[in-house]
Amino acid sequence: MPVAAGTALHGLQAAGRIQPGQKVLILGASGGVGTFAVQLAKAFGADVTAVCSTRHVDQARSIGADRVIDYTRDDFTRQAARYDLIFNVAGARSLADLRRALTPSGTLVLSSGDGGSWFGPLGRMAVAVAVSPFVRQRLRPSAPKPSRESLDVLRELAERGAVAPVIDRSYPLSAASEAIRYVEQGHAGGKVVVTV
């Protein structure tokens, strides 16, 4: 929880400044960070839309998403809905596409993305930072910093059952290489555990 849930908490709270009642879209809602982001956004009182593939639609609903968009069938950037906060945990949508799905004064938090082979996600984050002063929308990179305060928030939420890790698969230590291969495929729903 400290890394994945901490990343989600920082993206939503520190970078995104989430507020109760906001319409929040989690792009990459089925991965380790995304599953925590859906749960945290619900715990903070948001109306949550999760974006994931077909195989994870039921999982996203089971952890609290109010709506789920299957990206293999529907393009959230082409729909009428606009969001107060978009947390981009996974995916390679362009900055223009993501901004189009925001309200005029909405916030886009980038935690991943494609910035080219040289810069990776940092390239798109740098462009977002450069563009942000010239638009009404807030474009924010998410660079989580572990802190005792964030761990206390996560502990309290976990103790009251508001957040819990979603475990896709467990492997014994002897099959750790198989677990790594599975994670590298990029389709895990939640976290993959290696049991020691």
N, C-alpha and C positions, 0 to 999 in steps of 0.2 A: 503493500500500500504506500509506503513513503515516496517511492519514485513515481509510479503511474498515477495514483490518486493525488499526490502532491502537484504533479504537472497539470492535472485537470483543475485542481483547486486554484492554482496560480492563474491559469488561463481564464477561468470564469470570474474569479474574484478580483485579483490584483490587476490583471491586464484588461479584463472585460467589464469590470464594475457591475456585475449582474445585480438586477433588482427584481423583487417579487412582481409577478404579473407580466414581465417581459416575454416576448416571443423569441425563443432561443433555438437556433439550428446547430446541431452537432454533426459535423461532416467527418465521418470516420468513427461512427458510433459503436462499432462492434469490436474494436481493438481494446487493448489493455487500458489506455488512457481514455478512449471514447466511452467505454462502459462506465467508468467512474464519472465522466463528465455528464452523462445522461442522469445518473443518480444524484449527483451534486446539484445540477440545475433544478431538478425536481425538489430537492431538499430546500433550496433557496426560494422556492415558490414560483418558478418560471413555468411557462407553457412550452413544452419541449418537443421539437421535431428532430427525429434521428434519421440520418442518411447512412444506409448500409446496403449490402448485397442481399439477394433473395434468401440465401441460406441463414441470414442473421435477423430477419424481420421479426420473427416470434421472440427471439432473445431480447431485442430492443424494446418490444412491448412489455415483456415480462419484468424489465428493470425500471419501467416507469415512463417510457416515451408516450406522449399524448398522440403523436402521429409518427408514422414511419414512411420514409420515401425509399423505395428500392431503386438505387441508381442505375441498375441494369435495365429498368423499364421506364423510369421517369427522370426528367431533368429538372431539378429544383430551381435552377436559374431561369427557366422558361415558364414557371408557374406564376400565378398572380400573388401568392403570399410573399410578404416582405417581413424581414426579421430585425428585431432590435439589436440582437447579438448573434453573430456567427462565430463559432469556435471551429477552426479548420485544423483538425487533428491529423487527417490523412486525405490524400487525393491530390490531383494535379490540375485543379480548375484554375483558370486565369484570374488575375486580380480583378479584371473588368467584369468577369462573370460573377465573382463573389460579391463585388460591390453592387451589381445589379439586383441581387437578392436582398440587399439591406434596405432598411428605411432610410430616408434622406439624412437622418442624424444618427444612424445605427453605428455599431462597433464591430469591426472585423478583427478577430484575434488569430494570428497565424502561428501555428506550432509546427507546421511542416509544409511541404510543397516542393515544386520543381523550379529550381532557379538555374538550370543548366548543369552540364557535367563538371564545370569548374567550381561553381559555388554551392551547388545543391540547394537546399531550402533557404540558405542564408541570402541567396541572390534575390529571391522574391520578397523576403522580409526587408531587405535593404531598399528595394523599390517601394514597398509599402510605406516605410518610414519617410522616404523622400517625397512621396506624393501626399502624405497625410496633412501637412500644413496648408495645402491648397484646396482641400475638399472639406465639406461639412462632416462627412463620416469620419469616425476615428479608426485608423488602421494601425494595429498594434502587434508587434512581435511578442511572443511569450517566451521569456527566459527565466524559468523557475529557479528560485533560490531556496533550498531547504531551510526551514526555520522551526524553532520549537513551537511558535504560535500556530503554524500550519499543521504540524503534527497534533497539537492539542485539538484543533478544529476537527481533524479527521478522526481522532480517537473518540471524541464526543459523538460525532455522527455515526461512527461504526457501533459504538456501545448502545445507541438507541435504535439501531437497525436501519438507519437511513441510507447507508452505503455498505456494500460488501463486494469483495472481489468476485468476478465472474471467471470461473475456471473452465477452460475449454477441454484440456486433456492433462493427464498426469503420466509421467514416465519415471521408471526407476533410474537411478544413477547410471546403471550399466547401459541404458538406452539414451543417454544424454545427446549423443550425436544425432540420433533419430529425432529427438525433440527439437534440436537446433534446425535440422532440415525442414521440419514442419513449420516452424516459426518463420524461416526464410521465405517460404511460399507466400507469406503475407495474407493468409486467410483465416488465421486463428480468431476465434470469437472470445475475446477476453484474454486471460493469461494462460500460459502453459507452465506447468509445475514439474520440476525435477525433484523427486523424493530422495532424500539422503538417509 
